[in-house]
Amino acid sequence: MKFFIDTADVAEIRDLASTGMVDGVTTNPSLIAKSGRPIAEVIAEICDVVDGPVSAEVTATDHETMLREGRYLRGIADNIAVKVPLTVDGLKTCKVLADEGTAVNVTLCFSPAQALLAAKAGAAFISPFVGRLDDIGTEGMGLIAEIVEIYGAYDFATEILVASVRGPHHVVEAAKLGADVSTLPPAVLRAMYNHPLTDKGLAAFMADWAKTGQSILAPE
Ligand code: E4P
């Protein structure tokens, strides 16, 4: 499973990229707004830090303007994935951009029918939002299972990018279902490292080691 980082905070991305776990980045208009920076500037900087796909989202809602925005955004760097919403105009835009060779991430997917349309429109990624479905009392992971089944039946090339992830449990469940990518808020990736027994075990090992007076490396 690939891990994308769901943020427009370049310092966070740089820090997490050093772990070797970051395969790409997703942003959305809310995350760009939170960064307080011009979209082209922040996206270009992220693309310098991460080699994998960096999703940059259009903000128009009509096809013509979405297409112009998408063409502008893909010009920022070679690893841009243009993100479009799952609407009629969004999928029309997806089809044109995909036919031009641009990777498109179709976002705001909440149903298997929508995911089927996105695959037919040539999306490189479909982004089902599991957390927001959980928030309204629907089991978000059920949607991932349905998309895995549908895409598998037709061998669609569209990658399933699990979005709106709220914790390590979502990542593990998505991985068990064989989803291609999870996009993680930085705190979720950090939380994945943690287990209280790891901390406890390490503290005990260090205490015992200190009693030996040994050092593995010769003093410099
Ligand atoms: C990613 O592409 C989505 O924009 C993001 O995961 C949405 O997450 P949220 O529901 O926590 O805002």
Residues whose N, C-alpha, C, O or C-beta is under 5 A from the ligand:
A	BS01	E4P	D6 T26 T27 N28 S127 G131 R132 A163 S164 V165
